Amino acid sequence: MSKVKAFLLSLALLTTTSAFAYYNFIGDVPLPGKTQASPQLQQDTIFSVGAYGLRIATKDCFTVAITNTEVSKPKKGNTWEEIWTLKVCEREGRLPIEFTENPDGTGTFALDYMNIKWRTVGKKK
């Protein structure tokens, strides 16, 4: 690899790492609430939920957290729906998610961004 390519790759990695380190995303597994997702499926889903939260964050607030999970449609076979509560700065949103789980704990998820319900939970200081 040429020195220029190595430098550009290093710069890209540093920039990406710095951008994510700038925000405080709270989403340790197991998540709070009543999620039926396996720890692996929770971990797989957290990244997408956190990335969505960062889009809502403001320039003077850097905290994104999953504060609750609840089942909205019970399991039918290996598919069910949940609502994850996401707190971003002074806003709280209820994000619908449809899960399909495999026997090994992996699976797929679909975030329903169009039907998230946001409310203000605190005032900016």
C-alpha positions as CSV (number, residue, x, y, z in Angstrom):
1,M,0.0,0.0,0.0
2,S,1.4,3.4,-0.9
3,K,2.1,6.0,1.8
4,V,-0.7,8.2,0.5
5,K,-3.3,5.5,0.7
6,A,-2.1,4.5,4.1
7,F,-2.3,8.1,5.3
8,L,-5.8,8.6,3.9
9,L,-7.0,5.4,5.4
10,S,-5.6,6.4,8.8
11,L,-7.2,9.8,8.6
12,A,-10.6,8.3,7.7
13,L,-10.5,5.9,10.7
14,L,-9.4,8.7,13.0
15,T,-12.2,11.0,11.9
16,T,-14.8,8.3,12.2
17,T,-13.6,7.3,15.6
18,S,-13.5,10.9,16.8
19,A,-17.1,11.6,15.6
20,F,-18.5,8.6,17.5
21,A,-16.4,9.3,20.7
22,Y,-17.8,12.9,20.7
23,Y,-21.3,11.5,21.6
24,N,-22.3,9.6,24.7
25,F,-24.5,6.6,23.6
26,I,-25.8,4.6,26.5
27,G,-27.0,1.2,25.3
28,D,-25.5,-1.7,27.3
29,V,-26.9,-5.2,26.9
30,P,-29.1,-6.4,28.4
31,L,-31.3,-3.4,27.7
32,P,-33.8,-2.1,30.3
33,G,-37.4,-3.3,30.1
34,K,-39.1,-6.4,28.7
35,T,-37.3,-7.0,25.3
36,Q,-37.6,-10.6,24.0
37,A,-34.6,-10.1,21.7
38,S,-31.6,-12.3,22.5
39,P,-28.4,-10.4,23.7
40,Q,-26.9,-10.8,20.2
41,L,-30.0,-9.4,18.5
42,Q,-30.1,-6.5,21.0
43,Q,-26.5,-5.7,20.3
44,D,-27.1,-5.9,16.5
45,T,-30.0,-3.5,16.8
46,I,-28.4,-1.0,19.1
47,F,-26.0,0.4,16.5
48,S,-28.9,1.4,14.1
49,V,-31.0,2.8,16.9
50,G,-28.0,4.8,18.2
51,A,-27.1,6.1,14.7
52,Y,-30.7,7.3,14.3
53,G,-30.5,9.0,17.7
54,L,-27.4,10.9,16.7
55,R,-29.3,12.4,13.8
56,I,-31.8,13.9,16.3
57,A,-29.1,15.1,18.8
58,T,-28.3,18.8,18.9
59,K,-25.0,20.5,18.7
60,D,-25.0,21.3,22.5
61,C,-26.3,17.9,23.7
62,F,-24.5,14.6,23.1
63,T,-26.4,11.9,25.0
64,V,-28.4,9.2,23.4
65,A,-29.9,6.4,25.6
66,I,-32.3,3.5,25.2
67,T,-34.3,3.8,28.4
68,N,-37.0,1.1,28.0
69,T,-38.1,-1.7,25.9
70,E,-41.6,-3.3,25.7
71,V,-43.3,-5.9,23.6
72,S,-46.1,-4.4,21.4
73,K,-47.1,-7.6,19.5
74,P,-46.3,-11.0,21.0
75,K,-44.2,-13.6,19.3
76,K,-45.9,-15.5,16.5
77,G,-43.4,-18.2,15.5
78,N,-40.1,-16.3,15.6
79,T,-41.4,-12.8,14.7
80,W,-42.7,-10.2,17.1
81,E,-42.8,-6.4,17.6
82,E,-41.4,-4.2,20.3
83,I,-41.2,-0.5,21.1
84,W,-37.9,0.9,22.3
85,T,-37.9,4.2,24.1
86,L,-35.0,6.4,23.0
87,K,-34.0,9.5,25.0
88,V,-32.0,12.1,22.9
89,C,-31.2,15.3,24.8
90,E,-34.6,16.8,25.9
91,R,-36.6,14.5,23.6
92,E,-38.0,11.1,24.1
93,G,-39.2,8.9,21.3
94,R,-41.0,5.5,21.1
95,L,-39.5,3.6,18.2
96,P,-41.4,0.6,16.8
97,I,-39.2,-2.4,15.8
98,E,-40.1,-5.7,14.2
99,F,-37.9,-8.6,15.0
100,T,-37.3,-12.0,13.4
101,E,-35.0,-14.3,15.4
102,N,-33.1,-17.4,14.3
103,P,-32.6,-20.4,16.7
104,D,-28.9,-19.3,17.3
105,G,-29.9,-15.9,18.7
106,T,-29.1,-13.9,15.6
107,G,-31.8,-12.4,13.4
108,T,-33.1,-9.4,11.6
109,F,-34.9,-6.2,12.6
110,A,-36.8,-3.4,10.9
111,L,-36.9,0.0,12.5
112,D,-40.1,1.9,11.8
113,Y,-38.7,5.5,11.7
114,M,-41.9,6.8,10.1
115,N,-44.0,6.0,13.2
116,I,-41.8,7.2,16.0
117,K,-43.6,9.4,18.5
118,W,-41.5,12.2,20.0
119,R,-42.2,14.3,23.1
120,T,-40.3,16.8,25.1
121,V,-39.2,15.6,28.5
122,G,-37.0,18.4,29.7
123,K,-35.9,21.9,28.9
124,K,-32.5,22.9,27.6
125,K,-30.3,24.6,30.1
